[in-house]
């Protein structure tokens, strides 16, 4: 697999749980951004609502980040850019607690819960009672979308 320019029509992005600089969501978002630039994003969308959580927390503009990603920078270089250019600098403590909160967040609003339930059912995961959080659903959906068994 080419992680510097992933083909997300062939494999999923990194798990939403993988951290970079302590941030969940960020490595997955970078994978989607790189794939979108290359035109190989498959069913994934850069700057989707999950990505927006990171962008809002850090105060990073999605298009400005995409411009940096398009330069071919690595994860560490992009993290340094985010730390320098984010409008909302965060301490290690804040990043840790924000990431832990994101991992534990479940769909709350009726429309969100209904959407996730429909996605779980269409993926054949409706027998799974352990899919409680957004991250649980995303990881399971990535797995079955690329040939894994529910």
ZIKA-V270297 format. One record per backbone hydrogen bond with DSSP energy under -0.5 kcal/mol. NH is the residue of the N-H (numbers start at 1). CO is the residue of the C=O. If there is no record, write none. Layout:
nh: (NH;NH)
co: (CO;CO)
//
This chain:
nh: (3;6;8;8;10;11;18;20;23;25;26;29;30;31;32;33;34;35;36;37;38;39;40;44;48;52;53;53;54;55;56;57;58;59;60;65;66;67;68;69;70;71;72;73;78;79;80;81;82;83;84;85;86;87;88;95;96;97;98;99;100;101;102;103;104;105;105;113;114;115;116;117;118;119;120;121;122;123;124;125;128;129;132;134;137;138;139;140;141;142;143;144;145;146;146;147;148)
co: (1;3;6;40;7;7;15;23;20;16;24;25;26;27;28;29;30;31;32;33;34;35;35;41;45;48;49;50;50;51;52;53;54;55;55;61;62;63;64;65;66;68;69;68;74;75;76;77;78;79;80;81;82;59;58;91;92;93;94;95;96;97;98;99;100;101;102;109;110;111;112;113;114;115;116;117;118;119;121;120;125;127;130;105;133;134;135;136;137;138;139;140;141;142;143;144;143)
//
